[in-house]
Amino acid sequence: MLAAIALDIVIANTFESAAILIVFLLGGFLVPKAGNEKSKSEAPSAEGSRKKRMILPFQPLAMTFQNVNYFVDMPKEMKAQGIPETGLQLLSNVSGVFRPGVVAALVGLIVAGKTTLLDVLSARKTGGYIEGDIKISGYPKEHKTFARISGYVEQNDIHSPQVTVEESLWFPSSLRLPKEMSKAQRSVSCITL
C-alpha cells in the first residue's frame, strides 16, 4: 500500500520505517487470561502475594536414537571419477540419548556429522534415506507430532564478542529455569545445562 501511494522507492522506504516504528510503539502487550473463580479460591495465600506470570504447558520428553544411518545419492562428480556406489553414507550407526534437564554435547571435528545428525533427528533433511530407530519417550517419532512438541534452533556461527561464555549460558538458563530458584542454584544449573 505504501509503495502504491509513494510511487518512489526512497519515499516508500521512509514511510515504511515510520509505519514500523508506529506499529512497535503502539503494538501493546500480551495480557494473560485470568484463571476461573474456582482456581482463584483454591490458590494459597503465598501465591497471591507473588506477581502472576504466564506459564507455558511444557512436559519434558526424552529422545533416544539407535543405529541411525543417513545416505544421500552419490554426487555426479564422484560418479565421474569412477566410484561404483549409488549412495554416500553420511551417518553410520549413531546411537544416543537426549534426556530432559540434561545437556548433551555433540563434540567432533569439522565435517564429522554433528549438524547432519541434528538435522536428521529433527526431520530437517528432506533428501536422502534415513535408517534406524528414533523414539520420543519410548514411542516411535512421527514428524507431525514432533514438530508440535519441539523447538529447533539452527546452527549460528555469529557470536557476540562482548558476551562471555558464562553470560551466554546464563541468558538461556534464566529463561528456562523457574523463578523460585536462588541465584546459587541457577549458577549450578547454568553450568550443568
Contacts in CASP RR format, 6 or more apart in sequence:
PFRMAT RR
TARGET T0000
AUTHOR 0000-0000-0000
METHOD contacts of the structure
MODEL  1
MLAAIALDIVIANTFESAAILIVFLLGGFLVPKAGNEKSKSEAPSAEGSR
KKRMILPFQPLAMTFQNVNYFVDMPKEMKAQGIPETGLQLLSNVSGVFRP
GVVAALVGLIVAGKTTLLDVLSARKTGGYIEGDIKISGYPKEHKTFARIS
GYVEQNDIHSPQVTVEESLWFPSSLRLPKEMSKAQRSVSCITL
2 12 0 8 1.000
2 15 0 8 1.000
2 16 0 8 1.000
2 19 0 8 1.000
3 9 0 8 1.000
3 12 0 8 1.000
5 12 0 8 1.000
5 15 0 8 1.000
6 12 0 8 1.000
6 14 0 8 1.000
6 15 0 8 1.000
30 54 0 8 1.000
32 52 0 8 1.000
32 53 0 8 1.000
32 54 0 8 1.000
53 179 0 8 1.000
60 100 0 8 1.000
60 101 0 8 1.000
61 100 0 8 1.000
61 136 0 8 1.000
61 137 0 8 1.000
61 149 0 8 1.000
62 97 0 8 1.000
62 98 0 8 1.000
62 99 0 8 1.000
62 100 0 8 1.000
62 136 0 8 1.000
62 137 0 8 1.000
62 138 0 8 1.000
63 97 0 8 1.000
63 98 0 8 1.000
63 121 0 8 1.000
63 134 0 8 1.000
63 135 0 8 1.000
63 136 0 8 1.000
63 141 0 8 1.000
64 96 0 8 1.000
64 97 0 8 1.000
64 98 0 8 1.000
64 133 0 8 1.000
64 134 0 8 1.000
64 135 0 8 1.000
64 138 0 8 1.000
65 94 0 8 1.000
65 95 0 8 1.000
65 96 0 8 1.000
65 97 0 8 1.000
65 121 0 8 1.000
65 132 0 8 1.000
65 133 0 8 1.000
65 134 0 8 1.000
65 135 0 8 1.000
66 95 0 8 1.000
66 96 0 8 1.000
66 132 0 8 1.000
66 133 0 8 1.000
67 93 0 8 1.000
67 94 0 8 1.000
67 95 0 8 1.000
67 131 0 8 1.000
67 132 0 8 1.000
67 133 0 8 1.000
68 91 0 8 1.000
68 93 0 8 1.000
68 94 0 8 1.000
68 95 0 8 1.000
68 117 0 8 1.000
68 120 0 8 1.000
68 121 0 8 1.000
68 130 0 8 1.000
68 131 0 8 1.000
68 132 0 8 1.000
68 133 0 8 1.000
68 134 0 8 1.000
69 89 0 8 1.000
69 91 0 8 1.000
69 92 0 8 1.000
69 93 0 8 1.000
69 94 0 8 1.000
69 130 0 8 1.000
69 131 0 8 1.000
69 132 0 8 1.000
70 89 0 8 1.000
70 90 0 8 1.000
70 91 0 8 1.000
70 116 0 8 1.000
70 120 0 8 1.000
70 125 0 8 1.000
70 128 0 8 1.000
70 129 0 8 1.000
70 130 0 8 1.000
70 131 0 8 1.000
71 87 0 8 1.000
71 88 0 8 1.000
71 89 0 8 1.000
71 90 0 8 1.000
71 128 0 8 1.000
71 129 0 8 1.000
71 131 0 8 1.000
72 87 0 8 1.000
72 88 0 8 1.000
72 90 0 8 1.000
72 127 0 8 1.000
72 128 0 8 1.000
72 129 0 8 1.000
73 86 0 8 1.000
73 87 0 8 1.000
73 88 0 8 1.000
73 128 0 8 1.000
74 83 0 8 1.000
74 85 0 8 1.000
74 86 0 8 1.000
74 87 0 8 1.000
74 88 0 8 1.000
75 88 0 8 1.000
78 88 0 8 1.000
90 113 0 8 1.000
90 116 0 8 1.000
91 113 0 8 1.000
91 116 0 8 1.000
91 117 0 8 1.000
91 120 0 8 1.000
94 117 0 8 1.000
97 104 0 8 1.000
98 104 0 8 1.000
101 193 0 8 1.000
102 192 0 8 1.000
103 192 0 8 1.000
103 193 0 8 1.000
106 114 0 8 1.000
106 117 0 8 1.000
106 118 0 8 1.000
107 114 0 8 1.000
108 114 0 8 1.000
115 155 0 8 1.000
116 125 0 8 1.000
118 124 0 8 1.000
118 152 0 8 1.000
119 125 0 8 1.000
120 130 0 8 1.000
121 134 0 8 1.000
122 146 0 8 1.000
122 150 0 8 1.000
122 152 0 8 1.000
123 141 0 8 1.000
123 143 0 8 1.000
123 146 0 8 1.000
123 147 0 8 1.000
124 152 0 8 1.000
133 140 0 8 1.000
134 140 0 8 1.000
134 141 0 8 1.000
135 141 0 8 1.000
136 146 0 8 1.000
136 149 0 8 1.000
159 168 0 8 1.000
166 190 0 8 1.000
169 190 0 8 1.000
169 191 0 8 1.000
169 193 0 8 1.000
170 186 0 8 1.000
170 190 0 8 1.000
172 193 0 8 1.000
173 186 0 8 1.000
173 189 0 8 1.000
173 190 0 8 1.000
173 193 0 8 1.000
174 186 0 8 1.000
176 193 0 8 1.000
177 186 0 8 1.000
177 189 0 8 1.000
181 189 0 8 1.000
END
